Amino acid sequence: MRSLGAQVEGISTQVDKVRRFYELLELPNKIEDGHIPFPENQMDLSQGISVEFKNVSFSYSDSDKPELALKNTSFKIEQGQLCVIVGENGSGKSTILNLITRIYDVTEGEILLNGLDIRTLKLADVRKAIAVLFQEYSIFPLTVSLLPSLARPLSLTYYMKLGQNIGYGDPQHAEDMDKIEQAAKLGGAEFISTLPCKFDHFVQRPVWEYSSADPTGNSVFAGKEVDFSKLKLNDQMRDFSGGQKQRIALSRTFMKSLVSPSSNVGMLLFDEPSASLDPKAEHDLFTRLRELRGSKTMIFSSHRFGKLTRHADLILYIDKGEVLEAGNHVNLMKKNGEYAKFWNLQAQDFL
């Protein structure tokens, strides 16, 4: 009875999570949708997307005297360019990416994508054309388990294996192992091939294991006929390091932007993409990304400069919501301004 009580409590928790998920889906979108398809010609994204900020100011607060996260910011990134936004934590780097993806709208000014006001474009089209990896991302758990559903009393609910975590970047091809393996290679997640179950590894223990004490041959669960033999899946699982999780998330981003045959992504956004990567993994990632120059517009935010800024077409140095300097690495170092000071300060750690 004690075991049954624990099972019921676990099921109740899962039902509550599902209910809250559907409640989130019902929340109204505060971002007003545009009416112009983007792009009007699919070939327009073959060389990336240009983005221009024109006198943009933004605040996360609705108060009468809000603190501005961006202040009168103007810059332009051409199609196919590699741009790195640098500055200390809290300087406004992530805010720029949030505005490009229209998670928020500007308080003042305007943002142009390929010369068009982003607020006039269909929101779904804009987000389909952009692949983004934010600092906060999720690694989804599990594989197949028996869980109650709000739609049906009992159903087989699919939870994601490690490979499905990557495939989710393109739901239409989420089970295509060739594409998943290709995305994992691009994301530097080759470590998956060394795991005992490879891409079938669980991220955490499946729920069905907690109710696996049913007598062998029992075909009834909660009053429903169930073939338990199909649930006897490999129970291998492990904890992943921060760097490994970040590589999985990177691979998912590449699944959407580079691997999928249905992809029409013209811009890649990365918010601190190497924060949890070791130096070699960081070097390998940036080497792969530099090979995409000219075909995708790429924007990185980072407080760790590394080698990427040496190869950037444009560097934006931002501090307290203001872009103080803009240019390439050579020009900014010659200027001997704030960027050069920040670069030299970090370089001291390697001397």
C-alpha positions in Angstrom: 0.0 0.0 0.0 2.9 2.3 0.8 4.3 1.7 -2.7 0.9 2.3 -4.3 0.6 5.6 -2.4 4.0 6.7 -3.7 2.9 5.8 -7.2 -0.3 7.8 -6.9 1.6 10.8 -5.5 4.0 10.7 -8.4 1.3 10.5 -11.0 -0.5 13.4 -9.3 2.6 15.5 -9.5 3.0 14.7 -13.2 -0.7 15.6 -13.9 -0.2 18.9 -12.1 2.9 19.7 -14.3 0.9 18.9 -17.4 -2.0 21.1 -16.3 0.4 24.1 -15.6 1.9 23.6 -19.0 -1.5 23.9 -20.7 -2.3 26.9 -18.6 0.9 28.6 -20.0 -0.3 27.9 -23.5 -3.5 29.9 -22.8 -1.6 33.0 -21.8 -2.1 35.9 -24.2 0.9 37.0 -26.3 1.8 40.6 -25.4 3.8 40.9 -28.6 1.6 42.1 -31.4 1.9 40.0 -34.6 2.9 41.6 -37.9 1.3 41.0 -41.2 4.2 40.9 -43.7 5.6 37.4 -44.6 9.3 37.1 -43.9 11.1 36.6 -46.1 8.9 37.2 -49.1 11.4 35.3 -51.3 12.9 32.2 -49.5 16.2 32.8 -51.4 16.6 36.1 -49.6 18.0 34.2 -46.7 20.7 32.3 -48.7 23.3 34.8 -47.6 22.0 35.6 -44.1 19.8 38.3 -42.6 20.9 41.9 -42.1 19.8 43.6 -38.8 19.9 47.3 -37.9 19.2 49.0 -34.6 18.1 52.6 -35.1 18.1 54.7 -31.9 16.8 51.8 -29.8 16.1 52.2 -26.1 14.6 49.5 -24.0 13.5 48.9 -20.4 12.2 45.7 -18.8 10.2 47.9 -16.4 6.8 49.6 -17.1 7.3 52.3 -14.5 7.2 56.0 -15.2 10.9 56.3 -14.8 12.3 53.0 -15.9 15.9 52.0 -15.8 17.0 51.5 -19.4 18.8 48.2 -20.3 19.6 49.8 -23.7 20.1 53.5 -24.4 19.8 55.1 -27.8 21.6 52.2 -29.5 22.4 52.2 -33.2 24.4 49.7 -35.3 24.1 47.6 -38.4 25.1 44.0 -39.1 25.2 43.1 -42.8 24.1 39.8 -44.3 26.5 37.0 -43.7 28.6 38.9 -41.2 30.0 37.5 -37.9 29.4 39.9 -35.1 30.5 39.6 -31.5 28.9 41.7 -28.7 31.3 42.0 -25.8 31.1 43.6 -22.4 30.7 42.8 -18.7 27.8 40.8 -17.3 24.6 42.9 -17.2 25.8 45.4 -19.8 22.9 44.7 -22.2 24.3 42.0 -24.5 21.5 39.5 -23.9 18.9 42.3 -24.3 20.0 42.8 -27.9 19.4 39.1 -28.7 16.0 39.2 -26.9 14.9 42.1 -29.1 16.1 40.5 -32.3 13.9 37.5 -31.5 11.0 39.7 -30.4 10.8 38.2 -27.0 10.4 41.9 -26.2 9.6 44.9 -28.3 11.7 48.1 -28.2 10.6 51.0 -25.9 11.9 53.5 -28.4 13.4 53.4 -31.9 13.2 50.5 -34.4 14.8 47.3 -35.5 15.1 46.4 -39.2 15.5 42.9 -40.6 16.6 43.1 -44.2 15.4 46.7 -44.2 11.9 45.9 -42.8 10.6 47.0 -39.4 10.6 43.8 -37.3 7.2 44.8 -35.8 5.5 44.6 -39.2 6.8 41.0 -39.9 4.9 37.9 -39.0 6.2 36.7 -35.7 6.3 33.0 -36.6 8.2 33.7 -39.8 10.9 35.8 -37.9 11.4 33.1 -35.3 11.5 30.4 -37.9 14.3 32.3 -39.7 16.4 32.6 -36.6 18.1 29.9 -34.6 19.1 30.9 -31.1 20.9 29.4 -28.1 20.2 31.4 -24.9 22.2 31.1 -21.7 19.2 29.2 -20.1 18.3 26.0 -22.0 16.6 22.7 -21.1 17.8 19.1 -21.5 14.6 17.1 -21.6 14.4 13.9 -19.6 13.5 10.2 -20.1 12.1 8.0 -22.8 8.7 6.1 -22.9 6.7 5.8 -19.7 3.1 5.3 -18.5 1.6 8.5 -17.4 -1.9 9.9 -17.1 -2.9 12.4 -19.7 -5.4 15.2 -19.6 -6.8 14.0 -22.9 -6.9 10.3 -22.0 -7.1 8.3 -18.8 -3.9 6.4 -19.6 -1.5 6.8 -22.5 2.0 6.1 -23.6 3.8 9.4 -23.2 7.1 9.8 -25.0 9.9 11.4 -23.1 13.1 12.3 -24.9 16.2 10.3 -25.0 19.6 12.0 -25.5 19.3 11.8 -29.3 15.7 13.1 -29.2 17.0 16.1 -27.2 19.0 17.0 -30.3 16.3 16.0 -32.8 13.8 18.3 -31.1 15.6 21.2 -32.8 13.6 20.1 -35.9 10.5 18.2 -34.7 9.7 16.9 -38.2 13.0 15.0 -38.2 13.3 14.3 -34.5 13.9 10.6 -35.1 16.3 10.9 -38.1 19.5 9.5 -36.6 21.6 10.5 -39.5 20.7 14.1 -39.1 20.9 13.9 -35.3 24.5 12.5 -35.5 25.5 15.2 -38.0 24.1 17.9 -35.6 25.9 16.3 -32.7 29.2 16.5 -34.6 28.6 20.1 -35.4 27.8 20.8 -31.7 30.9 19.0 -30.5 28.9 16.3 -28.7 30.9 13.4 -30.0 31.1 12.2 -26.4 27.6 10.7 -26.9 29.1 7.9 -29.1 31.2 6.7 -26.2 28.2 6.1 -23.9 27.0 2.5 -23.6 23.6 3.4 -25.1 24.8 6.2 -27.2 21.9 8.4 -28.4 19.4 6.1 -26.6 20.8 7.1 -23.2 18.3 8.4 -20.6 19.0 11.8 -19.1 17.3 10.8 -15.9 15.5 7.7 -14.6 12.2 6.9 -16.3 9.0 7.2 -14.3 7.9 3.7 -15.2 10.8 2.3 -13.2 9.2 3.4 -10.0 6.2 1.3 -10.7 8.0 -1.7 -12.0 7.2 -3.8 -9.0 4.1 -5.2 -10.7 4.1 -9.0 -10.8 5.6 -10.5 -13.9 2.8 -11.1 -16.4 0.5 -8.5 -15.0 -1.1 -6.8 -18.0 -3.4 -4.3 -16.1 -2.4 -0.9 -14.8 -5.0 1.5 -13.4 -7.7 -0.6 -14.9 -6.2 -0.5 -18.4 -4.6 -3.3 -20.5 -0.9 -2.6 -20.9 1.9 -4.6 -22.6 4.7 -4.1 -20.0 7.2 -6.0 -22.1 7.4 -3.0 -24.4 8.4 -0.8 -21.5 11.5 -2.9 -20.6 13.9 -0.4 -22.1 17.5 0.1 -21.2 17.7 1.9 -17.9 21.2 3.4 -18.4 21.4 6.9 -17.2 24.1 9.4 -16.1 24.6 12.9 -15.0 26.2 15.2 -17.6 28.7 18.0 -16.9 27.8 21.6 -17.7 30.0 21.4 -20.8 28.3 18.3 -22.1 24.9 19.8 -21.5 25.9 22.9 -23.4 27.2 20.8 -26.3 23.8 19.0 -26.5 22.0 22.3 -26.5 24.4 23.6 -29.3 23.7 20.4 -31.3 20.0 21.1 -31.0 20.5 24.6 -32.4 22.5 23.2 -35.3 19.7 20.6 -35.9 17.4 23.5 -36.7 19.7 25.8 -38.5 22.1 23.6 -40.5 21.1 19.9 -40.7 17.4 20.0 -41.4 16.4 19.9 -45.1 13.4 22.0 -44.3 15.5 24.7 -42.6 15.5 28.2 -43.9 17.5 29.8 -41.1 19.4 33.0 -42.0 20.7 34.0 -38.6 22.3 32.3 -35.7 22.3 33.9 -32.2 24.5 32.6 -29.4 24.3 34.0 -25.9 27.5 33.0 -24.1 27.9 29.8 -26.1 31.2 28.7 -24.7 30.5 29.5 -21.0 30.8 25.9 -19.9 33.2 24.7 -22.6 36.8 23.9 -22.1 39.4 25.8 -24.2 39.7 23.0 -26.8 35.9 22.6 -27.2 35.6 26.3 -27.5 38.3 26.5 -30.2 36.7 23.6 -32.2 33.2 25.2 -32.0 34.4 28.6 -33.2 36.4 27.0 -36.0 33.3 25.3 -37.3 31.2 28.4 -37.0 33.7 30.6 -38.9 33.3 28.2 -41.9 29.7 29.4 -42.1 30.6 33.0 -42.8 28.9 34.4 -45.8 25.9 31.9 -45.6 24.6 32.8 -42.2 24.6 36.0 -40.2 26.0 35.1 -36.8 25.8 37.1 -33.6 27.5 36.2 -30.4 27.3 37.7 -27.0 30.3 37.0 -24.7 32.3 38.4 -21.8 35.1 36.0 -22.7 36.7 37.2 -25.9 38.9 34.2 -26.9 39.9 33.9 -30.5 36.5 34.6 -32.0 36.8 38.4 -31.9 40.0 38.2 -33.9 37.9 36.8 -36.8 34.8 38.9 -36.3 33.6 41.3 -39.1 32.1 43.5 -36.4 32.7 43.9 -32.7 30.3 45.9 -30.5 31.7 46.9 -27.1 28.7 47.6 -24.8 28.7 49.0 -21.3 25.7 49.9 -19.2 23.3 49.6 -22.1 25.4 51.8 -24.5 27.5 50.7 -27.5 30.7 52.6 -26.8 32.8 51.2 -29.6 32.3 49.4 -32.9 34.8 48.0 -35.4 37.0 44.9 -36.0 39.6 43.7 -33.7 42.6 45.3 -35.4 41.0 48.8 -35.5 39.7 48.6 -31.9 43.1 47.6 -30.6 44.7 50.5 -32.5 42.2 52.8 -31.0 43.3 51.7 -27.5 39.9 52.3 -26.0 37.7 50.4 -23.7 37.7 47.2 -25.9 41.5 47.2 -25.9 41.7 47.6 -22.2 39.2 44.7 -21.7 41.2 42.5 -24.1 44.5 43.2 -22.4 43.0 42.6 -19.0 41.8 39.1 -20.1 45.1 38.4 -21.9 47.0 38.8 -18.6 45.5 35.6 -17.4 47.4 33.7 -20.1 50.8 35.4 -19.7 
